[in-house]
């Protein structure tokens, strides 16, 4: 079964309204067969910070005994991205947030696949990290 672990930016305090929004995202991913988990650790006292963006990291993987083919995983990542974008756009439309969203989806190797920055329901920027050359390729 595919899994998604949601992580919140390191200095952000996770308030109830944001928890509810993330729970809705988990519900949006459920029809894809994705089991979702929230991994959040509050910042240490005095280590809070203010960021303009609401930052969310999504780590996609599979349970140890189950695996997906590369093609199936890419399809899952694309479907996840579509639902994440719709979720973030809906948050703007409903007036839940006015802060831009920065969401990065990671693969099972913990490398970023895609980052999407959603500044409003109409302004979306997608950065595909899969097409960027790796550090090994650049050095050669």
C-alpha positions in Angstrom: 0.0 0.0 0.0 1.3 3.5 -0.8 1.9 5.8 2.1 2.2 9.6 2.4 3.9 11.2 5.4 3.1 14.8 5.8 5.7 17.0 7.5 5.3 20.6 8.4 8.1 23.3 8.1 10.5 23.2 11.0 9.5 26.4 12.8 5.8 26.4 12.2 3.3 25.8 15.1 0.6 23.5 13.8 -2.7 25.1 14.7 -6.1 23.3 14.7 -7.3 24.9 11.4 -4.2 23.7 9.6 -4.5 20.2 11.1 -8.1 20.1 9.8 -6.9 21.2 6.3 -4.2 18.5 6.3 -6.8 15.9 7.4 -8.9 17.0 4.4 -5.9 16.4 2.1 -5.4 13.0 3.6 -9.1 12.3 2.8 -8.5 13.5 -0.8 -5.7 11.0 -1.2 -7.6 8.1 0.3 -9.3 7.2 -3.0 -5.8 6.6 -4.5 -5.2 3.9 -1.8 -2.7 6.1 0.0 -2.4 5.7 3.8 -1.5 9.1 5.3 0.3 10.0 8.4 1.2 13.4 10.0 4.8 13.7 11.3 5.0 16.9 13.3 7.3 18.0 16.1 6.7 21.4 17.6 9.6 23.8 17.4 11.8 24.0 20.4 11.1 27.1 22.6 12.7 30.2 21.2 13.1 28.5 17.8 9.9 29.6 16.2 10.1 31.6 13.0 7.7 33.4 10.7 7.6 32.4 7.1 5.5 33.9 4.4 4.7 30.5 2.9 2.8 27.6 4.6 5.3 24.8 4.0 4.3 21.2 3.6 6.5 18.2 2.7 4.9 15.0 1.5 7.0 11.8 1.5 5.5 9.2 -0.7 6.6 5.6 -0.2 5.3 2.0 0.1 5.2 -0.4 2.9 8.3 -2.6 3.1 6.9 -5.8 1.7 5.0 -4.1 -1.1 6.5 -2.2 -4.0 5.3 -0.3 -7.0 6.9 -0.3 -10.4 8.6 2.9 -11.5 5.7 3.6 -13.9 3.1 3.0 -11.2 4.9 5.2 -8.7 5.2 8.0 -11.3 1.5 7.8 -11.9 0.8 7.9 -8.2 3.0 10.9 -7.8 1.2 12.7 -10.6 -2.2 11.9 -9.2 -1.1 13.0 -5.8 0.2 16.3 -7.2 -3.1 17.0 -8.9 -5.0 16.4 -5.7 -2.6 18.5 -3.7 -2.9 21.4 -6.1 -6.7 21.2 -6.0 -6.7 21.0 -2.2 -4.5 24.2 -1.9 -6.5 26.1 -4.5 -9.7 25.2 -2.6 -8.2 26.5 0.6 -7.8 29.9 -1.1 -11.3 29.8 -2.6 -12.9 29.0 0.8 -10.9 31.8 2.5 -9.1 29.4 4.8 -5.7 31.0 4.1 -4.2 33.9 2.3 -0.7 32.7 2.7 1.1 31.2 -0.3 1.6 27.4 -0.1 4.9 25.6 -0.8 4.5 21.9 -1.1 7.2 19.5 -2.0 6.5 15.8 -2.9 9.4 13.4 -2.2 9.9 9.9 -3.5 10.8 6.7 -1.6 14.5 7.6 -1.8 13.8 10.9 0.1 14.7 13.0 -2.9 12.4 15.7 -4.0 10.2 15.0 -7.1 8.2 18.1 -7.5 7.7 21.4 -5.7 4.6 23.4 -6.2 4.2 27.0 -5.1 0.6 28.2 -5.0 0.3 31.9 -4.5 -3.4 32.1 -5.2 -6.1 29.9 -6.7 -4.9 31.2 -10.1 -1.1 31.5 -9.7 0.7 28.2 -9.5 4.4 27.4 -10.2 5.6 23.8 -10.5 9.3 22.8 -10.4 10.0 19.3 -11.5 13.1 18.1 -9.8 13.2 14.8 -11.7 14.4 16.5 -14.9 17.3 18.3 -13.1 20.7 16.7 -13.4 22.0 15.0 -10.3 25.1 16.2 -8.6 27.0 13.1 -10.0 26.0 14.1 -13.5 27.1 17.7 -13.1 30.6 16.8 -11.8 31.4 14.6 -14.8 
